[in-house]
Amino acid sequence: MAPTIFLTGGTGYIGGSVLHALVTAHPEYDITVLLRKTPEAFTSAYPNVKIVQGNYDSAETLAEHAKQADVVVHNGDSDHEPSLNALISGLLSKSTKSHLLHLSGTGIISDWASPEHLGTRNPKVYSDVDDIAAIAALPDHALHRNTEKILFQTAASMVRKLESRSFYGPGAGPGNTQSAFTRFFIADATTLAGNRVFYTGAGTNTRFWVHISDLTSLYVRVVEAALADAPTFSGPGKYPGYYFASTQEHAHVDVARAIGEVLVTKGVIADAEPVEVGLDVVDRMAQHPSFSQFGRYMYAANARTRAVRAEKAFGYAGRAEGLLASQEVEVVAALGR
Ligand SMILES: NC(=O)c1ccc[n+]([C@@H]2O[C@H](COP(=O)([O-])OP(=O)(O)OC[C@H]3O[C@@H](n4cnc5c(N)ncnc54)[C@H](OP(=O)(O)O)[C@@H]3O)[C@@H](O)[C@H]2O)c1
């Protein structure tokens, strides 16, 4: 029988790209997606993918389809507890082994909440192997901690979790194909920063990045390993399914300059050299409905990770074009021209 996959967030930037990668690599998989609205071209693009109508509050639907799946791939809202609980309850109600891949974000290890390294490089780099016990014990104010706690409390062997934050590159799915960072940054540069690309402090705060195509290739490898029930690499600690996906890291000021150079060629700003702005200005940027310090998280904080587990398990490494060289594509997508 064909392996059964239940996927959520299939119209999103990440979930849509994951769906596309799975269908392309494994047309034999029996894939069902949960959609709350179906894009017009969806059925013609993916004629063999089954659609279930529903949203993340459709607990019974989520549990029922998780129960029927060999692998559940949950994307779209990393912080939504009821959907995660419903999927886990469906998976735990079956007698055969099955797997959950949950997309989280490296907001979990970001240092936005402490003033110590805002605008400067934090020397701490988190490994998904050596630092796993510390990650499992992070405080409740850490981003995505509400769902991470659920995952850490769930049978560790069931959960395989992909953790990432800063994605770039064009998505391949049927809905949203853009990541958010460049769009937010340009909007703030052309308003609050006075038509200049910007940094705060020394601008050396550093975060990791991964191209969406590298990330989706890792998803395919993890789904394959789950279906084969292959012995995953398990380093120290109880959580062998916890994967970072980072492939590169950059200081904020270098990303700002790379975006600025493209914005100058597009006639959006006149000077590509980043200017310093105060933390008070950053705090008014990147407005988020439920996270008042999203600006400092995006532009002042560090989030440094190494994808040790994926590298050891699958020889994972970045193959796509790097972030700085990709800015022409990113900026054009964000500007819509
Ligand atoms: N993009 C990044 O760089 C990044 C990095 C790390 C983590 N994350 C996290 O990963 C998640 C997905 O990011 P993304 O960039 O792929 O987002 P996105 O493009 O906005 O996609 C969200 C997807 O989830 C679906 N969705 C959201 N809420 C839903 C609900 N209540 N019921 C049913 N479907 C729902 C959306 O469906 P509709 O099409 O119907 O709206 C869409 O398919 C977010 O939680 C984000 O915080 C993102």
The ligand as a Tripos MOL2 file, in Angstrom:
@<TRIPOS>MOLECULE
LIG
   48    52     1     0     0
SMALL
NO_CHARGES

@<TRIPOS>ATOM
      1 N1          8.3540   32.0880    6.7780 N.am      1 LIG1
      2 C1          9.3320   31.9570    7.6720 C.2       1 LIG1
      3 O1         10.4670   32.4630    7.4960 O.2       1 LIG1
      4 C2          9.1110   31.1150    8.9230 C.ar      1 LIG1
      5 C3         10.2020   30.6430    9.5970 C.ar      1 LIG1
      6 C4         10.0060   29.8310   10.7310 C.ar      1 LIG1
      7 C5          8.7740   29.5390   11.1980 C.ar      1 LIG1
      8 N2          7.7270   30.0250   10.5460 N.ar      1 LIG1
      9 C6          6.4370   29.6980   11.0750 C.3       1 LIG1
     10 O2          5.8780   28.7270   10.2210 O.3       1 LIG1
     11 C7          4.4990   28.9430   10.0870 C.3       1 LIG1
     12 C8          4.1490   29.0110    8.6090 C.3       1 LIG1
     13 O3          4.8870   30.0310    7.9770 O.3       1 LIG1
     14 P1          4.6190   30.3900    6.4490 P.3       1 LIG1
     15 O4          5.6120   31.4480    6.1050 O.co2     1 LIG1
     16 O5          4.5400   29.1570    5.6140 O.co2     1 LIG1
     17 O6          3.1570   31.0380    6.5820 O.3       1 LIG1
     18 P2          2.0780   31.3370    5.4450 P.3       1 LIG1
     19 O7          2.6830   31.4720    4.1010 O.co2     1 LIG1
     20 O8          1.2590   32.4580    5.9760 O.co2     1 LIG1
     21 O9          1.1640   30.0030    5.4180 O.3       1 LIG1
     22 C9          0.2740   29.6580    6.4420 C.3       1 LIG1
     23 C10        -0.4680   28.4050    5.9960 C.3       1 LIG1
     24 O10        -1.1820   27.8680    7.1000 O.3       1 LIG1
     25 C11        -2.5700   27.8930    6.8200 C.3       1 LIG1
     26 N3         -3.2770   28.2460    8.0460 N.ar      1 LIG1
     27 C12        -2.9310   29.1810    8.9560 C.ar      1 LIG1
     28 N4         -3.8210   29.1940    9.9500 N.ar      1 LIG1
     29 C13        -4.7480   28.2440    9.6520 C.ar      1 LIG1
     30 C14        -5.9300   27.7860   10.2810 C.ar      1 LIG1
     31 N5         -6.3460   28.3140   11.4350 N.pl3     1 LIG1
     32 N6         -6.6140   26.7940    9.6910 N.ar      1 LIG1
     33 C15        -6.2160   26.2560    8.5230 C.ar      1 LIG1
     34 N7         -5.1110   26.6580    7.8510 N.ar      1 LIG1
     35 C16        -4.3970   27.6410    8.4260 C.ar      1 LIG1
     36 C17        -2.7520   28.9260    5.7240 C.3       1 LIG1
     37 O11        -3.9420   28.6650    5.0240 O.3       1 LIG1
     38 P3         -4.7160   29.8010    4.1460 P.3       1 LIG1
     39 O12        -4.0550   29.7700    2.7740 O.co2     1 LIG1
     40 O13        -6.1010   29.3250    4.1350 O.co2     1 LIG1
     41 O14        -4.5130   31.1210    4.8280 O.co2     1 LIG1
     42 C18        -1.5080   28.6480    4.9070 C.3       1 LIG1
     43 O15        -1.6520   27.4760    4.1560 O.3       1 LIG1
     44 C19         4.1760   30.2280   10.8640 C.3       1 LIG1
     45 O16         3.6310   29.8850   12.1150 O.3       1 LIG1
     46 C20         5.4980   30.8900   11.0660 C.3       1 LIG1
     47 O17         5.5790   31.5630   12.3170 O.3       1 LIG1
     48 C21         7.8470   30.7840    9.4030 C.ar      1 LIG1
@<TRIPOS>BOND
     1     1     2 1
     2     2     3 2
     3     2     4 1
     4     4     5 ar
     5     4    48 ar
     6     5     6 ar
     7     6     7 ar
     8     7     8 ar
     9     8     9 1
    10     8    48 ar
    11     9    10 1
    12     9    46 1
    13    10    11 1
    14    11    12 1
    15    11    44 1
    16    12    13 1
    17    13    14 1
    18    14    15 2
    19    14    16 1
    20    14    17 1
    21    17    18 1
    22    18    19 2
    23    18    20 1
    24    18    21 1
    25    21    22 1
    26    22    23 1
    27    23    24 1
    28    23    42 1
    29    24    25 1
    30    25    26 1
    31    25    36 1
    32    26    27 ar
    33    26    35 ar
    34    27    28 ar
    35    28    29 ar
    36    29    30 ar
    37    29    35 ar
    38    30    31 1
    39    30    32 ar
    40    32    33 ar
    41    33    34 ar
    42    34    35 ar
    43    36    37 1
    44    36    42 1
    45    37    38 1
    46    38    39 2
    47    38    40 1
    48    38    41 1
    49    42    43 1
    50    44    45 1
    51    44    46 1
    52    46    47 1
@<TRIPOS>SUBSTRUCTURE
     1 LIG1         1 GROUP 0 **** ****
